[in-house]
Amino acid sequence: MLSSSPTKPLSWWEDSDILGGRDEVAGGTWLACTRTGRLAFLTNVREINSNSHTKSRGDLPLRFLKSVKSPHDFSEQLLKEAGEYNGFNLIVADLCSMTMLYITNRPKHTGMSVTEVSPAPHIPCDERIEVSKALKSWEEARVHAKNRDRWRIIPAAIGWSTRKERNSRYTQLKLSL
């Protein structure tokens, strides 16, 4: 989540077992985990007409991490209030139970949907993810590629690009201070 709001970098939160970045305005997070193996991350769905009077989406990962609910129980609770947030994609995971869910409240007309995420490499994005279709098309493209070796380096290339971009932004921030 790129934001113009002031944020605190990755660190252990005071008086908490949460490790993550923190929105200094609303107090939430976009990516964090706990010492007990709970993980949550969020992307905002970009919309032309977002509502400025909704709850902060950054509170969603925080609520999951602070709760003792399973990912399924948390998603059932969230179902009751998903319309109170602008568009979001939320991943919640409990590594101890090996459960990971993808939760989204977009498109609006279909309401919130919850999909169990299989243990495999996945790429988060800002749009609603058609999980099964995206993974199937990715696998078909990889299998039918003329040069399969090129496909093997893609996860490493994505990771390298992400780290390079993060480091570049961090350096720019440090230089501007």
C-alpha atoms as a printed R data frame, in Angstrom:
    type eleno elety resid chain resno       x       y       z
1   ATOM     1    CA   MET     A     1   0.000   0.000   0.000
2   ATOM     2    CA   LEU     A     2   1.564   3.259  -1.065
3   ATOM     3    CA   SER     A     3   0.229   6.110   0.953
4   ATOM     4    CA   SER     A     4   0.740   9.800   1.431
5   ATOM     5    CA   SER     A     5   0.058   9.348   5.149
6   ATOM     6    CA   PRO     A     6   3.054   9.370   7.482
7   ATOM     7    CA   THR     A     7   4.104   5.858   8.396
8   ATOM     8    CA   LYS     A     8   6.460   4.141  10.786
9   ATOM     9    CA   PRO     A     9   8.785   1.564   9.221
10  ATOM    10    CA   LEU     A    10   8.860  -2.129  10.040
11  ATOM    11    CA   SER     A    11   9.432  -2.641  13.757
12  ATOM    12    CA   TRP     A    12   8.064  -4.414  16.804
13  ATOM    13    CA   TRP     A    13   5.161  -2.382  18.180
14  ATOM    14    CA   GLU     A    14   5.449  -1.187  21.757
15  ATOM    15    CA   ASP     A    15   3.641  -3.388  24.296
16  ATOM    16    CA   SER     A    16   2.629  -5.838  21.543
17  ATOM    17    CA   ASP     A    17   3.749  -8.973  19.750
18  ATOM    18    CA   ILE     A    18   3.086  -7.342  16.347
19  ATOM    19    CA   LEU     A    19   5.844  -6.746  13.808
20  ATOM    20    CA   GLY     A    20   4.967  -4.436  10.933
21  ATOM    21    CA   GLY     A    21   4.807  -0.965   9.479
22  ATOM    22    CA   ARG     A    22   2.289   1.432  10.963
23  ATOM    23    CA   ASP     A    23   0.083   4.237   9.671
24  ATOM    24    CA   GLU     A    24   0.809   7.129  12.043
25  ATOM    25    CA   VAL     A    25  -2.528   8.819  11.305
26  ATOM    26    CA   ALA     A    26  -5.105   6.005  11.602
27  ATOM    27    CA   GLY     A    27  -2.905   3.597  13.607
28  ATOM    28    CA   GLY     A    28  -3.431   0.587  11.338
29  ATOM    29    CA   THR     A    29  -1.095  -1.408   9.126
30  ATOM    30    CA   TRP     A    30  -0.921  -2.870   5.641
31  ATOM    31    CA   LEU     A    31   1.446  -5.761   6.424
32  ATOM    32    CA   ALA     A    32   2.247  -7.309   9.783
33  ATOM    33    CA   CYS     A    33   2.720 -10.560  11.656
34  ATOM    34    CA   THR     A    34   2.847 -11.797  15.241
35  ATOM    35    CA   ARG     A    35   5.256 -13.936  17.220
36  ATOM    36    CA   THR     A    36   2.545 -16.615  17.322
37  ATOM    37    CA   GLY     A    37   2.477 -17.124  13.548
38  ATOM    38    CA   ARG     A    38  -0.405 -14.922  12.477
39  ATOM    39    CA   LEU     A    39   0.027 -12.846   9.324
40  ATOM    40    CA   ALA     A    40  -2.161 -10.254   7.606
41  ATOM    41    CA   PHE     A    41  -1.683  -7.962   4.650
42  ATOM    42    CA   LEU     A    42  -3.892  -5.579   2.795
43  ATOM    43    CA   THR     A    43  -4.119  -3.881  -0.571
44  ATOM    44    CA   ASN     A    44  -6.603  -1.156  -1.350
45  ATOM    45    CA   VAL     A    45  -8.860  -1.552  -4.382
46  ATOM    46    CA   ARG     A    46  -8.450   1.597  -6.457
47  ATOM    47    CA   GLU     A    47 -11.786   3.237  -7.109
48  ATOM    48    CA   ILE     A    48 -12.859   6.423  -8.811
49  ATOM    49    CA   ASN     A    49 -15.538   7.155  -6.203
50  ATOM    50    CA   SER     A    50 -14.203   6.205  -2.803
51  ATOM    51    CA   ASN     A    51 -16.020   7.325   0.326
52  ATOM    52    CA   SER     A    52 -14.024   9.463   2.762
53  ATOM    53    CA   HIS     A    53 -16.416   8.617   5.624
54  ATOM    54    CA   THR     A    54 -15.641   4.903   5.841
55  ATOM    55    CA   LYS     A    55 -13.639   3.001   8.430
56  ATOM    56    CA   SER     A    56  -9.873   2.769   7.951
57  ATOM    57    CA   ARG     A    57  -8.950  -0.377   6.018
58  ATOM    58    CA   GLY     A    58  -5.609  -0.470   7.842
59  ATOM    59    CA   ASP     A    59  -7.535  -1.525  10.928
60  ATOM    60    CA   LEU     A    60  -8.482  -4.874   9.317
61  ATOM    61    CA   PRO     A    61  -5.056  -6.570   9.527
62  ATOM    62    CA   LEU     A    62  -4.596  -5.187  13.027
63  ATOM    63    CA   ARG     A    63  -7.939  -6.551  14.207
64  ATOM    64    CA   PHE     A    64  -7.089 -10.017  12.907
65  ATOM    65    CA   LEU     A    65  -3.632 -10.022  14.479
66  ATOM    66    CA   LYS     A    66  -4.974  -8.932  17.872
67  ATOM    67    CA   SER     A    67  -7.815 -11.447  17.857
68  ATOM    68    CA   VAL     A    68  -7.687 -15.114  18.780
69  ATOM    69    CA   LYS     A    69 -10.215 -16.008  16.082
70  ATOM    70    CA   SER     A    70  -9.372 -18.436  13.320
71  ATOM    71    CA   PRO     A    71  -9.143 -16.903   9.841
72  ATOM    72    CA   HIS     A    72 -12.561 -18.431   9.033
73  ATOM    73    CA   ASP     A    73 -14.195 -17.029  12.192
74  ATOM    74    CA   PHE     A    74 -12.619 -13.629  11.552
75  ATOM    75    CA   SER     A    75 -13.964 -13.581   7.973
76  ATOM    76    CA   GLU     A    76 -17.473 -14.449   9.218
77  ATOM    77    CA   GLN     A    77 -17.331 -11.512  11.646
78  ATOM    78    CA   LEU     A    78 -16.022  -9.198   8.910
79  ATOM    79    CA   LEU     A    79 -18.847 -10.222   6.577
80  ATOM    80    CA   LYS     A    80 -21.282  -8.243   8.747
81  ATOM    81    CA   GLU     A    81 -19.397  -4.965   8.262
82  ATOM    82    CA   ALA     A    82 -17.512  -5.274   4.962
83  ATOM    83    CA   GLY     A    83 -19.652  -2.561   3.375
84  ATOM    84    CA   GLU     A    84 -18.372  -0.032   5.921
85  ATOM    85    CA   TYR     A    85 -14.963   0.018   4.173
86  ATOM    86    CA   ASN     A    86 -13.783   1.235   0.793
87  ATOM    87    CA   GLY     A    87 -12.582  -1.565  -1.477
88  ATOM    88    CA   PHE     A    88  -9.980  -3.934  -0.048
89  ATOM    89    CA   ASN     A    89  -8.145  -7.189  -0.612
90  ATOM    90    CA   LEU     A    90  -7.116  -8.795   2.665
91  ATOM    91    CA   ILE     A    91  -5.044 -11.900   3.288
92  ATOM    92    CA   VAL     A    92  -5.202 -13.394   6.777
93  ATOM    93    CA   ALA     A    93  -3.175 -16.438   7.744
94  ATOM    94    CA   ASP     A    94  -2.552 -18.584  10.769
95  ATOM    95    CA   LEU     A    95   0.642 -20.533  10.206
96  ATOM    96    CA   CYS     A    96  -0.013 -22.858  13.155
97  ATOM    97    CA   SER     A    97  -3.259 -24.118  11.606
98  ATOM    98    CA   MET     A    98  -1.868 -23.766   8.049
99  ATOM    99    CA   THR     A    99  -4.904 -21.661   7.060
100 ATOM   100    CA   MET     A   100  -4.814 -18.690   4.716
101 ATOM   101    CA   LEU     A   101  -7.821 -16.776   3.391
102 ATOM   102    CA   TYR     A   102  -8.251 -14.117   0.738
103 ATOM   103    CA   ILE     A   103 -11.072 -11.712   1.643
104 ATOM   104    CA   THR     A   104 -12.388  -8.921  -0.590
105 ATOM   105    CA   ASN     A   105 -15.406  -6.632  -0.538
106 ATOM   106    CA   ARG     A   106 -15.311  -5.873  -4.254
107 ATOM   107    CA   PRO     A   107 -17.011  -5.708  -6.655
108 ATOM   108    CA   LYS     A   108 -19.645  -3.955  -4.562
109 ATOM   109    CA   HIS     A   109 -22.644  -5.632  -6.178
110 ATOM   110    CA   THR     A   110 -21.487  -9.134  -5.178
111 ATOM   111    CA   GLY     A   111 -20.618  -8.281  -1.588
112 ATOM   112    CA   MET     A   112 -17.733  -9.766   0.341
113 ATOM   113    CA   SER     A   113 -16.168 -13.009  -0.805
114 ATOM   114    CA   VAL     A   114 -13.788 -15.342   0.983
115 ATOM   115    CA   THR     A   115 -11.467 -17.796  -0.751
116 ATOM   116    CA   GLU     A   116  -9.147 -20.283   0.892
117 ATOM   117    CA   VAL     A   117  -5.632 -19.821  -0.490
118 ATOM   118    CA   SER     A   118  -3.650 -22.923  -1.346
119 ATOM   119    CA   PRO     A   119  -0.017 -23.278  -0.264
120 ATOM   120    CA   ALA     A   120   1.782 -22.029  -3.384
121 ATOM   121    CA   PRO     A   121   3.466 -18.855  -4.631
122 ATOM   122    CA   HIS     A   122   0.958 -16.026  -5.122
123 ATOM   123    CA   ILE     A   123   1.247 -12.410  -6.221
124 ATOM   124    CA   PRO     A   124  -0.864  -9.802  -4.390
125 ATOM   125    CA   CYS     A   125  -2.395  -6.978  -6.392
126 ATOM   126    CA   ASP     A   126  -4.779  -4.049  -5.959
127 ATOM   127    CA   GLU     A   127  -7.651  -5.506  -7.963
128 ATOM   128    CA   ARG     A   128 -10.118  -8.285  -7.131
129 ATOM   129    CA   ILE     A   129  -8.281 -11.538  -7.589
130 ATOM   130    CA   GLU     A   130  -9.965 -14.382  -9.423
131 ATOM   131    CA   VAL     A   131  -7.685 -16.812  -7.633
132 ATOM   132    CA   SER     A   132  -8.435 -20.045  -9.476
133 ATOM   133    CA   LYS     A   133  -8.486 -18.431 -12.940
134 ATOM   134    CA   ALA     A   134  -5.287 -16.482 -12.352
135 ATOM   135    CA   LEU     A   135  -3.380 -19.496 -11.064
136 ATOM   136    CA   LYS     A   136  -4.684 -21.742 -13.843
137 ATOM   137    CA   SER     A   137  -3.690 -19.269 -16.562
138 ATOM   138    CA   TRP     A   138  -0.268 -18.796 -14.933
139 ATOM   139    CA   GLU     A   139   0.322 -22.556 -14.840
140 ATOM   140    CA   GLU     A   140  -0.883 -23.054 -18.428
141 ATOM   141    CA   ALA     A   141   1.404 -20.294 -19.668
142 ATOM   142    CA   ARG     A   142   4.356 -21.783 -17.801
143 ATOM   143    CA   VAL     A   143   3.721 -25.342 -18.998
144 ATOM   144    CA   HIS     A   144   3.291 -24.345 -22.640
145 ATOM   145    CA   ALA     A   145   6.198 -21.946 -22.764
146 ATOM   146    CA   LYS     A   146   8.887 -22.810 -25.288
147 ATOM   147    CA   ASN     A   147  11.631 -21.998 -22.832
148 ATOM   148    CA   ARG     A   148  10.506 -23.227 -19.401
149 ATOM   149    CA   ASP     A   149  13.773 -22.186 -17.743
150 ATOM   150    CA   ARG     A   150  12.792 -18.537 -18.119
151 ATOM   151    CA   TRP     A   151   9.630 -19.157 -16.109
152 ATOM   152    CA   ARG     A   152  11.635 -20.535 -13.191
153 ATOM   153    CA   ILE     A   153  13.343 -17.194 -12.555
154 ATOM   154    CA   ILE     A   154  10.139 -15.125 -12.428
155 ATOM   155    CA   PRO     A   155   9.511 -15.432  -8.643
156 ATOM   156    CA   ALA     A   156  13.116 -14.403  -7.953
157 ATOM   157    CA   ALA     A   157  12.837 -11.507 -10.424
158 ATOM   158    CA   ILE     A   158   9.637 -10.273  -8.781
159 ATOM   159    CA   GLY     A   159  11.250 -10.468  -5.331
160 ATOM   160    CA   TRP     A   160  14.382  -8.687  -6.544
161 ATOM   161    CA   SER     A   161  12.339  -5.939  -8.248
162 ATOM   162    CA   THR     A   162  10.215  -5.430  -5.150
163 ATOM   163    CA   ARG     A   163  13.251  -5.170  -2.864
164 ATOM   164    CA   LYS     A   164  14.998  -2.816  -5.307
165 ATOM   165    CA   GLU     A   165  11.958  -0.512  -5.426
166 ATOM   166    CA   ARG     A   166  11.566  -0.594  -1.626
167 ATOM   167    CA   ASN     A   167  15.248   0.206  -1.100
168 ATOM   168    CA   SER     A   168  15.102   3.025  -3.642
169 ATOM   169    CA   ARG     A   169  12.097   4.602  -1.901
170 ATOM   170    CA   TYR     A   170  13.730   4.188   1.511
171 ATOM   171    CA   THR     A   171  16.900   5.905   0.236
172 ATOM   172    CA   GLN     A   172  14.840   8.769  -1.237
173 ATOM   173    CA   LEU     A   173  13.023   9.161   2.071
174 ATOM   174    CA   LYS     A   174  16.271   9.202   4.075
175 ATOM   175    CA   LEU     A   175  17.751  11.804   1.713
176 ATOM   176    CA   SER     A   176  14.713  14.036   2.038
177 ATOM   177    CA   LEU     A   177  14.888  14.064   5.853
